[in-house]
Amino acid sequence: MAEQKKKILIVDDDVFLLDMYAMKFNQNNFEVNTATDGADAIEKLKGGFIPDVILLDVIMPKMDGFEMLQQIND
């Protein structure tokens, strides 16, 4: 039986870095979901995506990584 892929949520406002990380993790057998800011990431989490790992940029417009972490922990 095949091992289930680990899920990762990558949050970054730099689209080049976001695409690069997503490609690398996909190549290494991760199920990747991406978001361009903290608010978008929270919506994905509320929508039912449950990642094993979150790779989070801390300096972003709209909602930065620190604000996102605060909302997740509340």
Helices and strands as residue ranges (DSSP letters): E 6-11, H 15-27, E 30-35, H 38-46, E 53-56, H 65-73
